[in-house]
Amino acid sequence: MSRRTVAIFAIAWMVVVVAVASSAITIYAMGGAAQAGLSAQKYEQLDEVLRIIEERYYVEVEEDGLLEDAIRGAFSSLDPYSFYYSADEMAAMFEQTSGEYYGIGVLVTMDGEGGIAILRIYDGPARDADLREGDRIVAIDGTALSVNTSADLTAATAMIKAETQTPVLLTIERDGEVFDVEVQRAQVEANRTRHAILENGIGYLEISEFFGDDVTGTRAALDDFVASGVTKLVLDVRDNTGGDLNHVVQIADMLLPEGVIVSVEDRYGNSQHYDSQESCYDLEMVVLVNGMSASATEILAGALQDYDRATVMGTQTFGKGVVQDVIQFENGAGMQLTTMQYFRPSGEAVHEVGITPDIIVELDENYDPANYEIDLENDNQLREAVKYLESLS
């Protein structure tokens, strides 16, 4: 078995489209004979059931499909982050972390009602078509969606993507209205960071995902702040559902003193920790979080809070503190399995708990979630973060 590490801590898929997976993932490639786990006797009943179905079911069934369904069934008693990938789904999963694609440029997740919800709009076709954060996609090219699992989400987002720059027809539900929007697919580069220096000299850095250009974008922003004499920073990770462990560790290393960033532990007590080095950017910080700040984002926010490097402000975070391994088989199929949980530098668990902000600030209910601008006037959480930093001597 050869090992490649992509280590993804997220609850969201990035699909070209950009969709919302849910994992801290270590990727393995399986080759050759598998080690014996369950004895042959324990498989006999399963083999017998599959044989009888193949031989006696009233219509012919496809052997590969039957086996795949049986494998998927094995995951039904596990957590929602553990599931089987077909070869096509596995290929789509790898593609979704690359950052460039023929798609429409949105971050999506399951909406709990069978559709998919748009969490974020990137520059590109979706923004040009006036899609908005909070929109629900309920059908694609006339096919109604029934998205209830991560595998369903992967399949749905694959319908939005194409190998050519052709249009896709999306049925959108917004504020009780249902309507169709034709969106022209294009190659989209999803920029995961943006930064600005606010009028009062306070830096603003948003990280939307820990994928792609996030590390280089963060370093460029911090260098820009230092060169401009900025000493105070609002780090906005609201709605950041996570991403690549290696990425968040690199970003945390820029902001933390020497020490443990995060540790992971399996059921047998085997643990591993990821550390920051001594040097870091010296900025007074507020970290903005909300209920969709998850997984890798909670690693960063929790570490900054534990080292007293930042004041965390906003609302309780998601609470996704488990790690998945993705194992790929020789035929291209694979599986994702929860194998570990992670802990903050303080030793506290995050799973099903989340990060409690130092200062609770609810977002004004009248704030437009589709507002992509850095809006000090209407974004009361951002306004409170700036006000807090201004109060520091």
The 8 nearest C-alpha neighbors of each residue, nearest first, counted from 0:
[[1, 29, 30, 28, 2, 27, 31, 33],
 [2, 0, 28, 27, 29, 3, 30, 26],
 [1, 3, 27, 28, 0, 4, 26, 29],
 [4, 2, 26, 27, 5, 1, 28, 25],
 [5, 3, 25, 26, 6, 2, 27, 24],
 [4, 6, 25, 26, 7, 24, 243, 3],
 [7, 5, 24, 25, 244, 243, 4, 23],
 [6, 8, 243, 23, 24, 242, 244, 22],
 [23, 9, 7, 22, 242, 295, 294, 241],
 [10, 241, 8, 22, 21, 242, 294, 240],
 [21, 9, 11, 20, 240, 19, 22, 241],
 [19, 20, 12, 10, 21, 18, 9, 240],
 [19, 18, 13, 11, 20, 17, 14, 107],
 [17, 12, 14, 18, 95, 106, 19, 96],
 [17, 15, 13, 16, 18, 95, 12, 156],
 [16, 14, 102, 17, 104, 100, 103, 101],
 [15, 17, 14, 105, 104, 103, 102, 106],
 [14, 13, 16, 18, 106, 15, 105, 12],
 [12, 19, 17, 13, 107, 14, 106, 11],
 [11, 12, 20, 18, 108, 10, 107, 13],
 [11, 21, 19, 12, 10, 9, 22, 18],
 [10, 22, 20, 9, 11, 80, 19, 8],
 [23, 21, 9, 8, 24, 323, 10, 7],
 [8, 22, 24, 7, 322, 323, 6, 9],
 [23, 25, 6, 7, 323, 324, 22, 325],
 [24, 26, 6, 324, 4, 5, 325, 323],
 [27, 25, 325, 4, 3, 326, 324, 5],
 [26, 28, 326, 2, 3, 327, 325, 29],
 [29, 27, 327, 1, 326, 2, 0, 328],
 [30, 28, 328, 0, 327, 329, 27, 1],
 [31, 29, 0, 329, 28, 328, 32, 1],
 [32, 30, 33, 29, 0, 329, 328, 34],
 [31, 33, 34, 30, 29, 35, 0, 329],
 [34, 32, 35, 31, 30, 29, 36, 0],
 [33, 35, 36, 32, 31, 37, 0, 29],
 [34, 36, 37, 33, 38, 39, 32, 41],
 [37, 35, 34, 38, 33, 39, 41, 42],
 [36, 38, 35, 41, 39, 42, 40, 34],
 [37, 39, 40, 41, 36, 35, 42, 43],
 [40, 38, 42, 41, 37, 43, 35, 36],
 [41, 39, 43, 38, 42, 44, 37, 45],
 [40, 42, 39, 38, 43, 37, 44, 45],
 [43, 41, 39, 45, 40, 44, 46, 38],
 [42, 44, 46, 40, 45, 41, 47, 39],
 [45, 43, 47, 46, 42, 48, 41, 40],
 [44, 46, 48, 42, 47, 43, 49, 41],
 [47, 45, 43, 49, 44, 48, 50, 42],
 [46, 48, 44, 50, 45, 49, 43, 51],
 [49, 47, 45, 51, 50, 46, 44, 52],
 [48, 50, 52, 46, 47, 51, 53, 45],
 [49, 51, 47, 53, 48, 52, 46, 54],
 [52, 50, 54, 48, 53, 49, 55, 47],
 [53, 51, 56, 49, 55, 50, 54, 48],
 [52, 54, 50, 51, 55, 49, 56, 60],
 [55, 53, 51, 52, 50, 56, 59, 49],
 [54, 56, 52, 51, 53, 57, 58, 50],
 [57, 55, 52, 58, 53, 54, 59, 51],
 [56, 58, 55, 59, 52, 54, 60, 53],
 [59, 57, 56, 60, 55, 53, 54, 52],
 [58, 60, 56, 61, 57, 53, 54, 55],
 [61, 59, 62, 53, 58, 65, 56, 64],
 [60, 62, 64, 63, 65, 59, 53, 66],
 [61, 63, 65, 64, 60, 66, 53, 49],
 [64, 62, 66, 65, 61, 67, 68, 60],
 [65, 63, 67, 61, 66, 62, 68, 60],
 [66, 64, 62, 68, 63, 67, 61, 69],
 [65, 67, 69, 63, 64, 68, 62, 70],
 [66, 68, 64, 70, 69, 65, 63, 71],
 [67, 69, 71, 65, 70, 66, 64, 72],
 [70, 68, 72, 66, 67, 71, 65, 73],
 [69, 71, 67, 73, 72, 68, 66, 83],
 [72, 70, 68, 73, 69, 74, 83, 67],
 [71, 73, 69, 75, 74, 70, 68, 76],
 [72, 74, 70, 71, 75, 69, 76, 77],
 [73, 75, 77, 72, 76, 71, 82, 81],
 [74, 76, 72, 77, 73, 71, 78, 82],
 [77, 75, 74, 78, 73, 72, 79, 81],
 [78, 76, 74, 75, 81, 79, 80, 73],
 [77, 79, 80, 81, 76, 337, 75, 74],
 [80, 78, 81, 77, 82, 148, 149, 75],
 [79, 81, 78, 21, 337, 82, 22, 336],
 [82, 80, 336, 335, 79, 78, 337, 77],
 [83, 81, 335, 74, 334, 80, 336, 71],
 [82, 84, 334, 71, 333, 335, 85, 70],
 [85, 83, 333, 88, 334, 89, 332, 86],
 [84, 86, 332, 88, 87, 89, 333, 83],
 [85, 87, 332, 331, 89, 88, 90, 84],
 [88, 86, 90, 85, 89, 91, 332, 84],
 [89, 87, 91, 85, 84, 90, 86, 92],
 [88, 90, 92, 86, 91, 87, 84, 332],
 [89, 91, 87, 93, 88, 92, 94, 86],
 [90, 92, 94, 88, 89, 93, 95, 87],
 [91, 93, 89, 95, 90, 94, 88, 96],
 [94, 92, 90, 95, 91, 96, 89, 97],
 [95, 93, 91, 92, 97, 96, 90, 14],
 [94, 96, 14, 13, 92, 93, 97, 91],
 [95, 97, 94, 98, 93, 13, 210, 92],
 [96, 98, 94, 95, 99, 211, 93, 100],
 [97, 99, 189, 188, 211, 96, 100, 95],
 [100, 98, 188, 187, 97, 186, 189, 15],
 [101, 99, 186, 187, 15, 102, 98, 188],
 [102, 100, 186, 185, 184, 161, 160, 187],
 [101, 103, 15, 160, 184, 16, 185, 100],
 [102, 104, 124, 125, 16, 184, 15, 105],
 [105, 103, 16, 121, 15, 123, 187, 125],
 [104, 106, 16, 120, 17, 119, 121, 103],
 [105, 107, 17, 119, 18, 118, 13, 117],
 [108, 106, 18, 117, 118, 116, 19, 17],
 [107, 109, 19, 116, 115, 18, 11, 110],
 [110, 108, 115, 111, 116, 114, 146, 152],
 [109, 111, 115, 116, 112, 114, 108, 113],
 [112, 110, 109, 113, 147, 114, 146, 115],
 [111, 113, 110, 114, 146, 147, 109, 145],
 [114, 112, 145, 146, 147, 111, 144, 110],
 [115, 113, 137, 146, 144, 110, 112, 136],
 [114, 116, 109, 110, 136, 108, 135, 107],
 [117, 115, 135, 110, 107, 108, 134, 109],
 [116, 118, 107, 132, 133, 134, 119, 106],
 [119, 117, 132, 107, 106, 133, 116, 108],
 [118, 120, 106, 132, 105, 117, 121, 107],
 [119, 121, 105, 126, 104, 132, 106, 125],
 [122, 120, 104, 105, 123, 189, 119, 126],
 [123, 121, 126, 120, 104, 124, 189, 125],
 [122, 124, 126, 125, 104, 121, 127, 187],
 [123, 125, 127, 103, 126, 183, 128, 182],
 [126, 124, 128, 103, 127, 130, 123, 104],
 [125, 127, 129, 128, 124, 123, 130, 122],
 [126, 128, 124, 125, 129, 123, 130, 122],
 [127, 129, 125, 126, 130, 124, 182, 180],
 [130, 128, 126, 127, 131, 125, 124, 180],
 [131, 129, 125, 128, 126, 134, 132, 120],
 [132, 130, 369, 134, 133, 129, 120, 117],
 [131, 133, 369, 117, 118, 119, 134, 368],
 [132, 134, 117, 131, 116, 118, 135, 368],
 [133, 135, 173, 117, 132, 131, 116, 172],
 [136, 134, 116, 172, 171, 115, 137, 117],
 [135, 137, 171, 115, 114, 170, 138, 116],
 [136, 138, 114, 144, 170, 143, 171, 135],
 [139, 137, 143, 170, 142, 144, 141, 136],
 [140, 138, 169, 142, 141, 168, 170, 143],
 [141, 139, 168, 142, 169, 167, 138, 170],
 [140, 142, 139, 138, 143, 168, 170, 169],
 [143, 141, 138, 139, 140, 144, 137, 170],
 [144, 142, 138, 137, 141, 139, 145, 114],
 [145, 143, 138, 137, 114, 146, 113, 142],
 [144, 146, 113, 114, 147, 143, 151, 112],
 [145, 147, 113, 151, 114, 152, 144, 148],
 [146, 148, 113, 151, 145, 111, 109, 149],
 [149, 147, 151, 150, 146, 152, 79, 109],
 [148, 150, 152, 151, 153, 20, 147, 80],
 [149, 151, 153, 148, 152, 154, 84, 88],
 [152, 150, 146, 148, 154, 149, 153, 155],
 [153, 151, 149, 155, 150, 154, 146, 156],
 [152, 154, 150, 156, 151, 155, 157, 149],
 [155, 153, 151, 157, 152, 156, 150, 158],
 [156, 154, 152, 158, 157, 153, 151, 159],
 [155, 157, 159, 158, 153, 154, 152, 14],
 [156, 158, 154, 160, 155, 159, 153, 91],
 [159, 157, 156, 155, 160, 154, 139, 161],
 [158, 160, 156, 157, 102, 167, 161, 16],
 [161, 159, 102, 157, 158, 101, 15, 156],
 [162, 160, 163, 101, 102, 159, 164, 165],
 [161, 163, 101, 164, 160, 165, 100, 102],
 [162, 164, 161, 165, 101, 184, 185, 160],
 [165, 163, 184, 185, 101, 183, 166, 162],
 [164, 166, 184, 163, 183, 167, 161, 185],
 [167, 165, 183, 182, 184, 181, 168, 164],
 [166, 168, 182, 181, 140, 169, 183, 159],
 [167, 169, 181, 140, 180, 139, 182, 179],
 [170, 168, 139, 180, 179, 138, 171, 140],
 [169, 171, 179, 138, 178, 137, 136, 139],
 [172, 170, 136, 178, 177, 135, 179, 137],
 [171, 173, 177, 135, 176, 134, 175, 136],
 [172, 174, 176, 134, 175, 171, 177, 135],
 [173, 175, 176, 172, 134, 177, 133, 135],
 [174, 176, 173, 172, 177, 171, 178, 135],
 [175, 177, 173, 172, 174, 178, 171, 179],
 [178, 176, 172, 171, 173, 175, 170, 179],
 [179, 177, 171, 170, 176, 172, 180, 173],
 [180, 178, 170, 169, 171, 168, 181, 177],
 [179, 181, 169, 168, 182, 170, 178, 171],
 [182, 180, 168, 167, 169, 166, 183, 179],
 [183, 181, 166, 167, 128, 184, 124, 180],
 [182, 184, 166, 165, 124, 167, 185, 181],
 [185, 183, 102, 164, 103, 165, 166, 101],
 [186, 184, 101, 164, 102, 187, 183, 103],
 [187, 185, 101, 100, 99, 102, 188, 184],
 [186, 188, 99, 100, 185, 104, 189, 123],
 [189, 187, 99, 98, 190, 186, 100, 104],
 [188, 190, 98, 187, 191, 121, 104, 99],
 [191, 189, 192, 188, 212, 121, 213, 211],
 [190, 192, 207, 213, 208, 206, 189, 212],
 [193, 191, 206, 205, 190, 216, 213, 207],
 [194, 192, 205, 204, 206, 195, 191, 216],
 [193, 195, 204, 203, 220, 205, 192, 196],
 [194, 196, 203, 202, 197, 204, 193, 220],
 [195, 197, 202, 201, 200, 203, 198, 194],
 [196, 198, 201, 200, 199, 202, 195, 203],
 [197, 199, 200, 196, 201, 202, 195, 375],
 [198, 200, 197, 201, 196, 389, 385, 202],
 [201, 199, 197, 198, 196, 229, 202, 231],
 [202, 200, 231, 197, 199, 232, 196, 229],
 [203, 201, 232, 196, 195, 231, 197, 233],
 [202, 204, 233, 195, 194, 232, 196, 234],
 [205, 203, 194, 234, 193, 235, 233, 206],
 [204, 206, 235, 193, 192, 234, 236, 207],
 [207, 205, 192, 236, 191, 208, 235, 204],
 [206, 208, 239, 191, 192, 205, 236, 238],
 [209, 207, 239, 210, 191, 241, 206, 242],
 [208, 210, 242, 243, 246, 213, 241, 247],
 [211, 209, 208, 242, 213, 243, 212, 96],
 [210, 212, 213, 98, 97, 191, 209, 96],
 [211, 213, 215, 214, 216, 191, 210, 190],
 [212, 214, 216, 191, 215, 211, 192, 209],
 [215, 213, 217, 216, 212, 250, 218, 246],
 [216, 214, 218, 217, 212, 213, 219, 220],
 [217, 215, 213, 219, 214, 218, 192, 212],
 [218, 216, 220, 214, 219, 215, 213, 221],
 [217, 219, 221, 215, 220, 216, 222, 214],
 [218, 220, 216, 222, 217, 221, 215, 223],
 [221, 219, 223, 217, 218, 222, 194, 216],
 [220, 222, 224, 218, 223, 219, 217, 225],
 [223, 221, 219, 225, 224, 220, 218, 226],
 [222, 224, 220, 226, 221, 225, 219, 227],
 [223, 225, 229, 221, 227, 222, 226, 228],
 [224, 226, 228, 222, 227, 223, 229, 221],
 [225, 227, 223, 224, 228, 222, 229, 221],
 [228, 226, 224, 225, 229, 223, 222, 196],
 [227, 229, 225, 226, 224, 230, 200, 223],
 [228, 230, 224, 227, 225, 231, 201, 202],
 [231, 229, 282, 283, 228, 232, 201, 225],
 [232, 230, 283, 201, 282, 284, 229, 202],
 [231, 233, 202, 284, 203, 201, 283, 234],
 [232, 234, 203, 285, 284, 286, 235, 202],
 [235, 233, 286, 204, 205, 285, 232, 203],
 [234, 236, 205, 287, 237, 286, 204, 233],
 [237, 235, 239, 206, 288, 287, 205, 238],
 [236, 238, 288, 289, 239, 292, 235, 287],
 [239, 237, 291, 292, 240, 236, 289, 207],
 [240, 238, 207, 292, 236, 237, 208, 241],
 [241, 239, 293, 292, 10, 9, 11, 238],
 [9, 242, 240, 295, 294, 296, 8, 293],
 [241, 243, 209, 9, 8, 7, 210, 208],
 [242, 244, 7, 246, 6, 245, 209, 8],
 [245, 243, 6, 7, 247, 246, 8, 248],
 [246, 244, 248, 243, 247, 249, 6, 5],
 [245, 247, 249, 243, 244, 248, 209, 214],
 [246, 248, 250, 244, 249, 245, 251, 209],
 [247, 249, 251, 245, 246, 250, 252, 244],
 [250, 248, 252, 246, 247, 251, 245, 253],
 [249, 251, 247, 253, 252, 248, 214, 246],
 [250, 252, 248, 254, 253, 249, 255, 247],
 [251, 253, 275, 249, 250, 255, 254, 248],
 [254, 252, 279, 250, 251, 280, 255, 249],
 [253, 255, 279, 251, 252, 280, 250, 256],
 [256, 254, 252, 279, 251, 253, 275, 257],
 [257, 255, 277, 279, 258, 278, 276, 275],
 [256, 258, 277, 276, 275, 255, 274, 259],
 [259, 257, 274, 275, 256, 260, 276, 255],
 [258, 260, 274, 344, 261, 273, 275, 272],
 [261, 259, 274, 273, 344, 302, 275, 258],
 [262, 260, 343, 273, 344, 272, 259, 342],
 [261, 263, 272, 342, 271, 341, 273, 343],
 [262, 264, 341, 271, 270, 340, 342, 339],
 [265, 263, 270, 339, 269, 340, 268, 341],
 [264, 266, 339, 267, 268, 269, 338, 270],
 [267, 265, 268, 264, 339, 269, 338, 340],
 [268, 266, 265, 269, 264, 270, 339, 338],
 [267, 269, 265, 266, 264, 270, 263, 339],
 [270, 268, 264, 265, 267, 271, 266, 263],
 [271, 269, 264, 263, 268, 265, 262, 272],
 [272, 270, 263, 262, 264, 273, 269, 261],
 [271, 273, 262, 261, 263, 274, 259, 270],
 [272, 274, 261, 260, 259, 262, 271, 275],
 [275, 273, 259, 260, 258, 272, 276, 257],
 [274, 276, 252, 257, 258, 260, 259, 255],
 [277, 275, 257, 278, 252, 256, 274, 258],
 [276, 278, 257, 256, 279, 275, 258, 255],
 [277, 279, 276, 256, 280, 257, 253, 255],
 [280, 278, 253, 254, 255, 281, 256, 277],
 [279, 281, 254, 253, 282, 278, 221, 255],
 [282, 280, 279, 283, 254, 230, 255, 231],
 [283, 281, 230, 231, 284, 280, 232, 229],
 [282, 284, 231, 232, 230, 309, 281, 285],
 [285, 283, 309, 232, 233, 231, 282, 310],
 [284, 286, 310, 233, 309, 311, 234, 384],
 [285, 287, 311, 234, 235, 312, 233, 310],
 [286, 288, 235, 312, 313, 236, 237, 311],
 [289, 287, 237, 313, 236, 292, 314, 312],
 [290, 288, 314, 316, 237, 292, 291, 313],
 [289, 291, 316, 317, 292, 315, 314, 288],
 [290, 292, 238, 289, 317, 293, 240, 316],
 [293, 291, 239, 238, 240, 316, 289, 237],
 [294, 292, 240, 317, 296, 297, 241, 291],
 [293, 295, 319, 297, 241, 8, 9, 296],
 [296, 294, 241, 8, 298, 297, 242, 9],
 [297, 295, 293, 299, 241, 294, 298, 292],
 [296, 298, 300, 294, 295, 299, 293, 301],
 [299, 297, 295, 301, 296, 300, 302, 294],
 [298, 300, 296, 302, 297, 301, 251, 303],
 [301, 299, 297, 303, 302, 298, 304, 296],
 [302, 300, 304, 298, 299, 303, 297, 305],
 [301, 303, 305, 299, 304, 300, 260, 298],
 [304, 302, 308, 300, 306, 309, 301, 305],
 [303, 305, 307, 301, 302, 306, 309, 300],
 [306, 304, 302, 307, 303, 301, 345, 344],
 [307, 305, 308, 303, 304, 302, 255, 256],
 [308, 306, 304, 305, 309, 303, 310, 302],
 [307, 309, 303, 306, 304, 284, 255, 310],
 [310, 308, 284, 285, 303, 307, 304, 311],
 [309, 311, 285, 357, 286, 312, 284, 304],
 [310, 312, 286, 356, 357, 285, 287, 309],
 [313, 311, 358, 356, 287, 359, 357, 286],
 [314, 312, 360, 359, 288, 287, 289, 356],
 [313, 315, 289, 359, 288, 360, 361, 356],
 [316, 314, 355, 290, 354, 289, 356, 353],
 [315, 317, 290, 353, 289, 292, 354, 318],
 [316, 318, 290, 293, 353, 291, 292, 319],
 [353, 319, 317, 351, 350, 352, 349, 316],
 [320, 318, 350, 294, 293, 317, 321, 351],
 [319, 321, 350, 349, 341, 340, 294, 318],
 [322, 320, 340, 339, 341, 319, 350, 337],
 [321, 323, 23, 339, 340, 337, 22, 338],
 [322, 324, 337, 24, 23, 336, 338, 22],
 [325, 323, 25, 24, 336, 335, 26, 326],
 [324, 326, 335, 26, 334, 25, 24, 27],
 [325, 327, 27, 334, 333, 26, 28, 324],
 [326, 328, 333, 28, 29, 332, 27, 331],
 [329, 327, 29, 330, 331, 333, 332, 28],
 [328, 330, 331, 30, 29, 327, 332, 28],
 [329, 331, 328, 332, 86, 327, 333, 85],
 [332, 330, 86, 329, 328, 327, 333, 89],
 [333, 331, 86, 85, 328, 84, 330, 327],
 [334, 332, 327, 84, 326, 328, 83, 89],
 [333, 335, 83, 326, 84, 325, 82, 336],
 [334, 336, 325, 81, 82, 324, 323, 83],
 [337, 335, 81, 323, 324, 338, 334, 325],
 [336, 338, 323, 322, 81, 339, 324, 80],
 [337, 339, 323, 322, 336, 265, 324, 340],
 [340, 338, 265, 322, 264, 321, 337, 263],
 [339, 341, 321, 322, 263, 320, 264, 265],
 [340, 342, 263, 262, 320, 321, 264, 348],
 [343, 341, 348, 262, 346, 347, 261, 263],
 [342, 344, 346, 345, 261, 347, 301, 302],
 [345, 343, 346, 259, 261, 260, 302, 305],
 [346, 344, 343, 347, 305, 342, 302, 306],
 [347, 345, 343, 344, 342, 348, 262, 261],
 [348, 346, 343, 342, 345, 349, 344, 341],
 [349, 347, 342, 350, 343, 346, 341, 320],
 [348, 350, 320, 353, 352, 318, 351, 342],
 [351, 349, 320, 319, 318, 352, 348, 353],
 [350, 352, 318, 353, 319, 349, 320, 317],
 [353, 351, 318, 349, 350, 354, 348, 317],
 [318, 354, 352, 316, 349, 317, 351, 350],
 [353, 355, 316, 315, 356, 301, 297, 352],
 [354, 356, 315, 353, 357, 316, 314, 311],
 [357, 355, 311, 312, 358, 359, 313, 314],
 [356, 358, 311, 312, 310, 355, 359, 304],
 [357, 359, 312, 356, 360, 311, 313, 310],
 [360, 358, 313, 314, 356, 312, 361, 357],
 [359, 361, 313, 380, 314, 358, 362, 312],
 [362, 360, 313, 314, 363, 359, 380, 364],
 [363, 361, 380, 364, 379, 360, 366, 378],
 [362, 364, 365, 366, 361, 379, 378, 380],
 [365, 363, 366, 362, 367, 361, 368, 379],
 [364, 366, 363, 367, 362, 377, 368, 378],
 [365, 367, 363, 364, 368, 377, 378, 362],
 [366, 368, 369, 370, 365, 364, 377, 378],
 [369, 367, 370, 132, 366, 133, 371, 131],
 [370, 368, 132, 131, 367, 371, 133, 119],
 [371, 369, 368, 367, 372, 366, 374, 132],
 [372, 370, 369, 373, 368, 120, 374, 132],
 [371, 373, 374, 370, 369, 375, 378, 377],
 [374, 372, 375, 371, 378, 370, 381, 195],
 [373, 375, 372, 376, 378, 377, 381, 370],
 [376, 374, 382, 378, 377, 381, 373, 379],
 [375, 377, 374, 378, 382, 379, 381, 373],
 [376, 378, 374, 375, 379, 366, 382, 363],
 [379, 377, 375, 381, 374, 380, 376, 382],
 [378, 380, 382, 381, 377, 383, 362, 363],
 [381, 379, 383, 382, 378, 362, 360, 384],
 [380, 382, 384, 383, 379, 378, 375, 385],
 [381, 383, 379, 385, 375, 380, 384, 386],
 [384, 382, 386, 380, 385, 381, 379, 387],
 [385, 383, 381, 387, 382, 386, 285, 380],
 [386, 384, 388, 382, 387, 383, 389, 381],
 [385, 387, 383, 389, 384, 388, 382, 390],
 [386, 388, 384, 390, 385, 389, 383, 391],
 [389, 387, 385, 390, 391, 386, 384, 231],
 [388, 390, 386, 387, 391, 385, 392, 201],
 [389, 391, 387, 388, 386, 392, 385, 384],
 [392, 390, 388, 389, 387, 283, 386, 231],
 [391, 390, 389, 388, 283, 387, 231, 230]]
